[in-house]
Amino acid sequence: MQVKKVLTYVAVAFVVFYLFTKPAQAAEAVNGVFVGILHGADQLAVFFTNVLT
């Protein structure tokens, strides 16, 4: 349990460090994640549209 807590703190510290040192790249990474999620949602919508018609 203690290892999980330490790894979580290290991950959060890395994210904060990345945001402060390279904000443009961090914004691109977040944008890429959202684009991927939206693309996946669109593909699910296409799938269910094709299944239900």
All heavy atoms as TSV, in Angstrom:
chain	resi	resn	atom	element	x	y	z
A	1	MET	N	N	0.826	-1.197	0.000
A	1	MET	CA	C	0.000	0.000	0.000
A	1	MET	C	C	0.869	1.259	0.000
A	1	MET	O	O	0.555	2.211	-0.666
A	1	MET	CB	C	-0.912	-0.041	1.229
A	1	MET	CG	C	-1.955	1.020	1.222
A	1	MET	SD	S	-3.137	0.700	-0.090
A	1	MET	CE	C	-4.360	1.876	0.292
A	2	GLN	N	N	1.964	1.232	0.743
A	2	GLN	CA	C	2.856	2.387	0.815
A	2	GLN	C	C	3.516	2.665	-0.534
A	2	GLN	O	O	3.689	3.821	-0.907
A	2	GLN	CB	C	3.930	2.136	1.888
A	2	GLN	CG	C	4.778	3.332	2.194
A	2	GLN	CD	C	4.012	4.416	2.947
A	2	GLN	OE1	O	2.927	4.188	3.459
A	2	GLN	NE2	N	4.578	5.594	3.002
A	3	VAL	N	N	3.848	1.607	-1.275
A	3	VAL	CA	C	4.485	1.776	-2.587
A	3	VAL	C	C	3.531	2.476	-3.540
A	3	VAL	O	O	3.930	3.364	-4.299
A	3	VAL	CB	C	4.929	0.403	-3.144
A	3	VAL	CG1	C	5.433	0.545	-4.561
A	3	VAL	CG2	C	5.993	-0.207	-2.258
A	4	LYS	N	N	2.271	2.115	-3.491
A	4	LYS	CA	C	1.269	2.730	-4.362
A	4	LYS	C	C	1.167	4.229	-4.077
A	4	LYS	O	O	1.077	5.039	-5.008
A	4	LYS	CB	C	-0.079	2.049	-4.152
A	4	LYS	CG	C	-1.148	2.520	-5.087
A	4	LYS	CD	C	-2.439	1.747	-4.874
A	4	LYS	CE	C	-3.527	2.214	-5.790
A	4	LYS	NZ	N	-4.782	1.501	-5.564
A	5	LYS	N	N	1.196	4.606	-2.804
A	5	LYS	CA	C	1.113	6.016	-2.428
A	5	LYS	C	C	2.331	6.782	-2.930
A	5	LYS	O	O	2.208	7.883	-3.473
A	5	LYS	CB	C	0.992	6.144	-0.913
A	5	LYS	CG	C	0.727	7.565	-0.441
A	5	LYS	CD	C	0.720	7.686	1.077
A	5	LYS	CE	C	-0.512	7.069	1.669
A	5	LYS	NZ	N	-0.626	7.342	3.120
A	6	VAL	N	N	3.506	6.196	-2.785
A	6	VAL	CA	C	4.738	6.848	-3.240
A	6	VAL	C	C	4.727	7.003	-4.751
A	6	VAL	O	O	5.079	8.071	-5.284
A	6	VAL	CB	C	5.977	6.052	-2.774
A	6	VAL	CG1	C	7.237	6.571	-3.441
A	6	VAL	CG2	C	6.106	6.105	-1.263
A	7	LEU	N	N	4.320	5.973	-5.471
A	7	LEU	CA	C	4.250	6.052	-6.936
A	7	LEU	C	C	3.243	7.102	-7.389
A	7	LEU	O	O	3.478	7.806	-8.385
A	7	LEU	CB	C	3.911	4.690	-7.526
A	7	LEU	CG	C	5.016	3.641	-7.443
A	7	LEU	CD1	C	4.523	2.310	-7.999
A	7	LEU	CD2	C	6.256	4.101	-8.190
A	8	THR	N	N	2.145	7.235	-6.671
A	8	THR	CA	C	1.159	8.258	-7.006
A	8	THR	C	C	1.748	9.652	-6.829
A	8	THR	O	O	1.587	10.520	-7.694
A	8	THR	CB	C	-0.095	8.103	-6.120
A	8	THR	OG1	O	-0.636	6.799	-6.324
A	8	THR	CG2	C	-1.138	9.149	-6.455
A	9	TYR	N	N	2.459	9.867	-5.716
A	9	TYR	CA	C	3.095	11.170	-5.487
A	9	TYR	C	C	4.158	11.468	-6.540
A	9	TYR	O	O	4.274	12.600	-7.006
A	9	TYR	CB	C	3.712	11.231	-4.095
A	9	TYR	CG	C	2.702	11.356	-2.981
A	9	TYR	CD1	C	2.882	10.677	-1.785
A	9	TYR	CD2	C	1.567	12.142	-3.110
A	9	TYR	CE1	C	1.961	10.783	-0.746
A	9	TYR	CE2	C	0.640	12.257	-2.092
A	9	TYR	CZ	C	0.843	11.581	-0.911
A	9	TYR	OH	O	-0.056	11.690	0.094
A	10	VAL	N	N	4.913	10.471	-6.922
A	10	VAL	CA	C	5.938	10.667	-7.955
A	10	VAL	C	C	5.281	11.018	-9.284
A	10	VAL	O	O	5.747	11.918	-9.994
A	10	VAL	CB	C	6.831	9.409	-8.080
A	10	VAL	CG1	C	7.707	9.478	-9.319
A	10	VAL	CG2	C	7.677	9.235	-6.835
A	11	ALA	N	N	4.200	10.342	-9.629
A	11	ALA	CA	C	3.502	10.631	-10.883
A	11	ALA	C	C	2.929	12.046	-10.876
A	11	ALA	O	O	3.042	12.780	-11.872
A	11	ALA	CB	C	2.393	9.610	-11.119
A	12	VAL	N	N	2.325	12.453	-9.781
A	12	VAL	CA	C	1.774	13.805	-9.682
A	12	VAL	C	C	2.894	14.840	-9.770
A	12	VAL	O	O	2.762	15.864	-10.456
A	12	VAL	CB	C	0.957	13.966	-8.385
A	12	VAL	CG1	C	0.609	15.426	-8.128
A	12	VAL	CG2	C	-0.305	13.120	-8.437
A	13	ALA	N	N	4.005	14.592	-9.097
A	13	ALA	CA	C	5.139	15.517	-9.153
A	13	ALA	C	C	5.677	15.628	-10.574
A	13	ALA	O	O	6.014	16.729	-11.031
A	13	ALA	CB	C	6.241	15.051	-8.204
A	14	PHE	N	N	5.733	14.510	-11.288
A	14	PHE	CA	C	6.207	14.543	-12.671
A	14	PHE	C	C	5.272	15.366	-13.545
A	14	PHE	O	O	5.713	16.167	-14.370
A	14	PHE	CB	C	6.338	13.120	-13.232
A	14	PHE	CG	C	6.721	13.093	-14.679
A	14	PHE	CD1	C	8.007	13.406	-15.069
A	14	PHE	CD2	C	5.785	12.781	-15.649
A	14	PHE	CE1	C	8.367	13.401	-16.406
A	14	PHE	CE2	C	6.130	12.771	-16.991
A	14	PHE	CZ	C	7.428	13.083	-17.369
A	15	VAL	N	N	3.970	15.196	-13.375
A	15	VAL	CA	C	2.999	15.948	-14.173
A	15	VAL	C	C	3.127	17.442	-13.885
A	15	VAL	O	O	3.133	18.260	-14.809
A	15	VAL	CB	C	1.562	15.445	-13.901
A	15	VAL	CG1	C	0.527	16.389	-14.473
A	15	VAL	CG2	C	1.380	14.051	-14.470
A	16	VAL	N	N	3.240	17.808	-12.627
A	16	VAL	CA	C	3.383	19.222	-12.270
A	16	VAL	C	C	4.677	19.784	-12.846
A	16	VAL	O	O	4.697	20.879	-13.424
A	16	VAL	CB	C	3.325	19.399	-10.736
A	16	VAL	CG1	C	3.721	20.813	-10.328
A	16	VAL	CG2	C	1.934	19.063	-10.223
A	17	PHE	N	N	5.773	19.034	-12.726
A	17	PHE	CA	C	7.051	19.473	-13.292
A	17	PHE	C	C	6.940	19.660	-14.800
A	17	PHE	O	O	7.403	20.661	-15.354
A	17	PHE	CB	C	8.138	18.437	-12.975
A	17	PHE	CG	C	9.451	18.723	-13.629
A	17	PHE	CD1	C	10.288	19.708	-13.133
A	17	PHE	CD2	C	9.853	18.000	-14.751
A	17	PHE	CE1	C	11.511	19.977	-13.734
A	17	PHE	CE2	C	11.064	18.262	-15.361
A	17	PHE	CZ	C	11.899	19.255	-14.858
A	18	TYR	N	N	6.294	18.723	-15.484
A	18	TYR	CA	C	6.130	18.790	-16.941
A	18	TYR	C	C	5.284	19.995	-17.330
A	18	TYR	O	O	5.585	20.685	-18.300
A	18	TYR	CB	C	5.485	17.490	-17.424
A	18	TYR	CG	C	5.453	17.322	-18.921
A	18	TYR	CD1	C	6.625	17.233	-19.656
A	18	TYR	CD2	C	4.253	17.234	-19.608
A	18	TYR	CE1	C	6.612	17.074	-21.024
A	18	TYR	CE2	C	4.215	17.067	-20.978
A	18	TYR	CZ	C	5.398	16.993	-21.681
A	18	TYR	OH	O	5.366	16.836	-23.037
A	19	LEU	N	N	4.217	20.261	-16.560
A	19	LEU	CA	C	3.371	21.414	-16.860
A	19	LEU	C	C	4.127	22.732	-16.735
A	19	LEU	O	O	3.915	23.646	-17.531
A	19	LEU	CB	C	2.157	21.432	-15.932
A	19	LEU	CG	C	1.056	20.426	-16.245
A	19	LEU	CD1	C	0.017	20.429	-15.139
A	19	LEU	CD2	C	0.406	20.733	-17.575
A	20	PHE	N	N	4.990	22.833	-15.735
A	20	PHE	CA	C	5.710	24.086	-15.525
A	20	PHE	C	C	6.899	24.250	-16.465
A	20	PHE	O	O	7.254	25.374	-16.815
A	20	PHE	CB	C	6.182	24.207	-14.075
A	20	PHE	CG	C	5.084	24.612	-13.131
A	20	PHE	CD1	C	4.761	23.809	-12.057
A	20	PHE	CD2	C	4.374	25.774	-13.322
A	20	PHE	CE1	C	3.749	24.169	-11.187
A	20	PHE	CE2	C	3.355	26.154	-12.464
A	20	PHE	CZ	C	3.041	25.344	-11.389
A	21	THR	N	N	7.524	23.164	-16.873
A	21	THR	CA	C	8.711	23.292	-17.720
A	21	THR	C	C	8.393	23.296	-19.208
A	21	THR	O	O	9.108	23.916	-19.986
A	21	THR	CB	C	9.720	22.166	-17.431
A	21	THR	OG1	O	9.092	20.904	-17.648
A	21	THR	CG2	C	10.235	22.262	-16.004
A	22	LYS	N	N	7.339	22.600	-19.608
A	22	LYS	CA	C	6.984	22.521	-21.022
A	22	LYS	C	C	5.464	22.631	-21.180
A	22	LYS	O	O	4.785	21.660	-21.521
A	22	LYS	CB	C	7.467	21.208	-21.618
A	22	LYS	CG	C	8.969	21.040	-21.556
A	22	LYS	CD	C	9.401	19.731	-22.172
A	22	LYS	CE	C	10.858	19.516	-21.930
A	22	LYS	NZ	N	11.693	19.818	-23.038
A	23	PRO	N	N	4.915	23.824	-20.954
A	23	PRO	CA	C	3.452	23.958	-20.985
A	23	PRO	C	C	2.844	23.735	-22.374
A	23	PRO	O	O	1.748	23.190	-22.492
A	23	PRO	CB	C	3.202	25.376	-20.487
A	23	PRO	CG	C	4.487	26.095	-20.659
A	23	PRO	CD	C	5.557	25.058	-20.568
A	24	ALA	N	N	3.552	24.127	-23.433
A	24	ALA	CA	C	3.007	23.942	-24.778
A	24	ALA	C	C	2.907	22.457	-25.119
A	24	ALA	O	O	1.883	21.999	-25.650
A	24	ALA	CB	C	3.882	24.663	-25.799
A	25	GLN	N	N	3.940	21.691	-24.800
A	25	GLN	CA	C	3.904	20.263	-25.068
A	25	GLN	C	C	2.874	19.563	-24.191
A	25	GLN	O	O	2.216	18.625	-24.632
A	25	GLN	CB	C	5.282	19.627	-24.856
A	25	GLN	CG	C	6.303	20.019	-25.901
A	25	GLN	CD	C	7.016	21.314	-25.574
A	25	GLN	OE1	O	6.658	22.031	-24.649
A	25	GLN	NE2	N	8.019	21.649	-26.371
A	26	ALA	N	N	2.710	20.027	-22.959
A	26	ALA	CA	C	1.708	19.445	-22.073
A	26	ALA	C	C	0.306	19.699	-22.621
A	26	ALA	O	O	-0.556	18.809	-22.596
A	26	ALA	CB	C	1.834	20.014	-20.668
A	27	ALA	N	N	0.073	20.888	-23.136
A	27	ALA	CA	C	-1.230	21.203	-23.731
A	27	ALA	C	C	-1.484	20.341	-24.962
A	27	ALA	O	O	-2.609	19.870	-25.173
A	27	ALA	CB	C	-1.293	22.685	-24.098
A	28	GLU	N	N	-0.459	20.127	-25.773
A	28	GLU	CA	C	-0.610	19.257	-26.939
A	28	GLU	C	C	-0.925	17.827	-26.521
A	28	GLU	O	O	-1.740	17.155	-27.161
A	28	GLU	CB	C	0.664	19.280	-27.790
A	28	GLU	CG	C	0.873	20.573	-28.545
A	28	GLU	CD	C	2.176	20.577	-29.335
A	28	GLU	OE1	O	2.725	19.493	-29.609
A	28	GLU	OE2	O	2.645	21.678	-29.654
A	29	ALA	N	N	-0.305	17.356	-25.460
A	29	ALA	CA	C	-0.564	15.999	-24.980
A	29	ALA	C	C	-2.002	15.859	-24.503
A	29	ALA	O	O	-2.686	14.884	-24.825
A	29	ALA	CB	C	0.409	15.647	-23.855
A	30	VAL	N	N	-2.469	16.845	-23.745
A	30	VAL	CA	C	-3.860	16.802	-23.271
A	30	VAL	C	C	-4.813	16.894	-24.447
A	30	VAL	O	O	-5.818	16.176	-24.504
A	30	VAL	CB	C	-4.113	17.940	-22.250
A	30	VAL	CG1	C	-5.583	18.064	-21.921
A	30	VAL	CG2	C	-3.290	17.697	-20.998
A	31	ASN	N	N	-4.500	17.751	-25.402
A	31	ASN	CA	C	-5.333	17.872	-26.597
A	31	ASN	C	C	-5.376	16.548	-27.351
A	31	ASN	O	O	-6.438	16.127	-27.826
A	31	ASN	CB	C	-4.804	18.985	-27.501
A	31	ASN	CG	C	-5.743	19.295	-28.640
A	31	ASN	OD1	O	-6.940	19.089	-28.535
A	31	ASN	ND2	N	-5.187	19.796	-29.728
A	32	GLY	N	N	-4.249	15.882	-27.461
A	32	GLY	CA	C	-4.202	14.590	-28.134
A	32	GLY	C	C	-5.047	13.541	-27.431
A	32	GLY	O	O	-5.725	12.734	-28.081
A	33	VAL	N	N	-5.042	13.562	-26.113
A	33	VAL	CA	C	-5.877	12.616	-25.361
A	33	VAL	C	C	-7.348	12.880	-25.644
A	33	VAL	O	O	-8.126	11.953	-25.903
A	33	VAL	CB	C	-5.576	12.715	-23.844
A	33	VAL	CG1	C	-6.612	11.970	-23.034
A	33	VAL	CG2	C	-4.187	12.181	-23.560
A	34	PHE	N	N	-7.757	14.165	-25.613
A	34	PHE	CA	C	-9.155	14.480	-25.874
A	34	PHE	C	C	-9.563	14.149	-27.300
A	34	PHE	O	O	-10.668	13.654	-27.537
A	34	PHE	CB	C	-9.446	15.948	-25.565
A	34	PHE	CG	C	-9.593	16.230	-24.101
A	34	PHE	CD1	C	-8.800	17.177	-23.495
A	34	PHE	CD2	C	-10.507	15.539	-23.330
A	34	PHE	CE1	C	-8.923	17.438	-22.140
A	34	PHE	CE2	C	-10.638	15.787	-21.975
A	34	PHE	CZ	C	-9.847	16.748	-21.378
A	35	VAL	N	N	-8.674	14.389	-28.252
A	35	VAL	CA	C	-8.969	14.029	-29.642
A	35	VAL	C	C	-9.154	12.516	-29.764
A	35	VAL	O	O	-10.065	12.045	-30.433
A	35	VAL	CB	C	-7.860	14.546	-30.587
A	35	VAL	CG1	C	-7.970	13.924	-31.969
A	35	VAL	CG2	C	-7.925	16.057	-30.686
A	36	GLY	N	N	-8.307	11.759	-29.085
A	36	GLY	CA	C	-8.434	10.305	-29.108
A	36	GLY	C	C	-9.742	9.835	-28.501
A	36	GLY	O	O	-10.405	8.937	-29.036
A	37	ILE	N	N	-10.136	10.446	-27.393
A	37	ILE	CA	C	-11.402	10.080	-26.751
A	37	ILE	C	C	-12.572	10.419	-27.664
A	37	ILE	O	O	-13.507	9.615	-27.825
A	37	ILE	CB	C	-11.529	10.785	-25.382
A	37	ILE	CG1	C	-10.521	10.189	-24.400
A	37	ILE	CG2	C	-12.951	10.682	-24.838
A	37	ILE	CD1	C	-10.402	10.961	-23.099
A	38	LEU	N	N	-12.537	11.604	-28.263
A	38	LEU	CA	C	-13.625	11.993	-29.167
A	38	LEU	C	C	-13.688	11.086	-30.389
A	38	LEU	O	O	-14.776	10.718	-30.841
A	38	LEU	CB	C	-13.456	13.448	-29.597
A	38	LEU	CG	C	-13.731	14.486	-28.521
A	38	LEU	CD1	C	-13.414	15.890	-29.035
A	38	LEU	CD2	C	-15.176	14.419	-28.061
A	39	HIS	N	N	-12.547	10.711	-30.915
A	39	HIS	CA	C	-12.523	9.807	-32.069
A	39	HIS	C	C	-13.109	8.441	-31.687
A	39	HIS	O	O	-13.896	7.870	-32.440
A	39	HIS	CB	C	-11.100	9.645	-32.595
A	39	HIS	CG	C	-10.999	8.751	-33.787
A	39	HIS	ND1	N	-11.485	9.112	-35.011
A	39	HIS	CD2	C	-10.492	7.501	-33.936
A	39	HIS	CE1	C	-11.284	8.119	-35.866
A	39	HIS	NE2	N	-10.668	7.129	-35.227
A	40	GLY	N	N	-12.754	7.957	-30.525
A	40	GLY	CA	C	-13.306	6.692	-30.049
A	40	GLY	C	C	-14.811	6.771	-29.864
A	40	GLY	O	O	-15.545	5.843	-30.219
A	41	ALA	N	N	-15.290	7.874	-29.312
A	41	ALA	CA	C	-16.737	8.050	-29.131
A	41	ALA	C	C	-17.452	8.116	-30.478
A	41	ALA	O	O	-18.534	7.538	-30.642
A	41	ALA	CB	C	-17.016	9.312	-28.318
A	42	ASP	N	N	-16.851	8.793	-31.443
A	42	ASP	CA	C	-17.441	8.848	-32.781
A	42	ASP	C	C	-17.518	7.459	-33.403
A	42	ASP	O	O	-18.514	7.097	-34.037
A	42	ASP	CB	C	-16.636	9.765	-33.696
A	42	ASP	CG	C	-16.824	11.229	-33.376
A	42	ASP	OD1	O	-17.827	11.573	-32.717
A	42	ASP	OD2	O	-15.957	12.031	-33.788
A	43	GLN	N	N	-16.463	6.674	-33.227
A	43	GLN	CA	C	-16.465	5.325	-33.786
A	43	GLN	C	C	-17.509	4.443	-33.121
A	43	GLN	O	O	-18.151	3.614	-33.776
A	43	GLN	CB	C	-15.074	4.697	-33.681
A	43	GLN	CG	C	-14.030	5.401	-34.528
A	43	GLN	CD	C	-14.411	5.462	-35.992
A	43	GLN	OE1	O	-14.824	4.471	-36.575
A	43	GLN	NE2	N	-14.294	6.626	-36.581
A	44	LEU	N	N	-17.689	4.605	-31.809
A	44	LEU	CA	C	-18.754	3.862	-31.121
A	44	LEU	C	C	-20.124	4.269	-31.638
A	44	LEU	O	O	-21.010	3.427	-31.815
A	44	LEU	CB	C	-18.677	4.092	-29.614
A	44	LEU	CG	C	-17.647	3.274	-28.867
A	44	LEU	CD1	C	-17.580	3.735	-27.413
A	44	LEU	CD2	C	-17.996	1.797	-28.924
A	45	ALA	N	N	-20.316	5.563	-31.890
A	45	ALA	CA	C	-21.590	6.036	-32.434
A	45	ALA	C	C	-21.842	5.441	-33.809
A	45	ALA	O	O	-22.965	5.017	-34.110
A	45	ALA	CB	C	-21.607	7.558	-32.497
A	46	VAL	N	N	-20.818	5.384	-34.642
A	46	VAL	CA	C	-20.964	4.774	-35.973
A	46	VAL	C	C	-21.316	3.296	-35.840
A	46	VAL	O	O	-22.203	2.785	-36.523
A	46	VAL	CB	C	-19.670	4.960	-36.803
A	46	VAL	CG1	C	-19.684	4.111	-38.058
A	46	VAL	CG2	C	-19.474	6.421	-37.145
A	47	PHE	N	N	-20.640	2.602	-34.937
A	47	PHE	CA	C	-20.908	1.185	-34.724
A	47	PHE	C	C	-22.357	0.960	-34.317
A	47	PHE	O	O	-23.062	0.136	-34.902
A	47	PHE	CB	C	-19.963	0.631	-33.651
A	47	PHE	CG	C	-20.312	-0.760	-33.204
A	47	PHE	CD1	C	-20.024	-1.849	-34.012
A	47	PHE	CD2	C	-20.937	-0.972	-31.998
A	47	PHE	CE1	C	-20.352	-3.139	-33.595
A	47	PHE	CE2	C	-21.260	-2.238	-31.572
A	47	PHE	CZ	C	-20.977	-3.335	-32.379
A	48	PHE	N	N	-22.817	1.685	-33.299
A	48	PHE	CA	C	-24.183	1.473	-32.824
A	48	PHE	C	C	-25.213	1.919	-33.850
A	48	PHE	O	O	-26.276	1.326	-33.953
A	48	PHE	CB	C	-24.401	2.155	-31.479
A	48	PHE	CG	C	-23.799	1.387	-30.344
A	48	PHE	CD1	C	-22.730	1.890	-29.632
A	48	PHE	CD2	C	-24.292	0.139	-29.989
A	48	PHE	CE1	C	-22.162	1.172	-28.589
A	48	PHE	CE2	C	-23.734	-0.589	-28.952
A	48	PHE	CZ	C	-22.671	-0.070	-28.245
A	49	THR	N	N	-24.893	2.943	-34.631
A	49	THR	CA	C	-25.803	3.360	-35.703
A	49	THR	C	C	-25.946	2.245	-36.726
A	49	THR	O	O	-27.056	1.928	-37.175
A	49	THR	CB	C	-25.279	4.649	-36.380
A	49	THR	OG1	O	-25.218	5.683	-35.407
A	49	THR	CG2	C	-26.194	5.068	-37.526
A	50	ASN	N	N	-24.838	1.619	-37.085
A	50	ASN	CA	C	-24.883	0.538	-38.054
A	50	ASN	C	C	-25.554	-0.722	-37.482
A	50	ASN	O	O	-26.217	-1.458	-38.218
A	50	ASN	CB	C	-23.488	0.189	-38.542
A	50	ASN	CG	C	-22.943	1.265	-39.480
A	50	ASN	OD1	O	-23.697	1.956	-40.143
A	50	ASN	ND2	N	-21.639	1.415	-39.490
A	51	VAL	N	N	-25.391	-0.974	-36.202
A	51	VAL	CA	C	-26.014	-2.136	-35.603
A	51	VAL	C	C	-27.529	-1.962	-35.509
A	51	VAL	O	O	-28.287	-2.892	-35.755
A	51	VAL	CB	C	-25.415	-2.395	-34.189
A	51	VAL	CG1	C	-26.241	-3.395	-33.412
A	51	VAL	CG2	C	-23.977	-2.874	-34.317
A	52	LEU	N	N	-27.960	-0.760	-35.186
A	52	LEU	CA	C	-29.382	-0.520	-34.943
A	52	LEU	C	C	-30.173	-0.202	-36.212
A	52	LEU	O	O	-31.387	-0.112	-36.164
A	52	LEU	CB	C	-29.563	0.611	-33.938
A	52	LEU	CG	C	-28.981	0.314	-32.554
A	52	LEU	CD1	C	-29.086	1.549	-31.662
A	52	LEU	CD2	C	-29.686	-0.870	-31.912
A	53	THR	N	N	-29.500	-0.074	-37.360
A	53	THR	CA	C	-30.241	0.210	-38.598
A	53	THR	C	C	-30.251	-0.986	-39.502
A	53	THR	O	O	-29.565	-1.937	-39.392
A	53	THR	CB	C	-29.643	1.403	-39.345
A	53	THR	OG1	O	-28.257	1.164	-39.609
A	53	THR	CG2	C	-29.820	2.679	-38.551
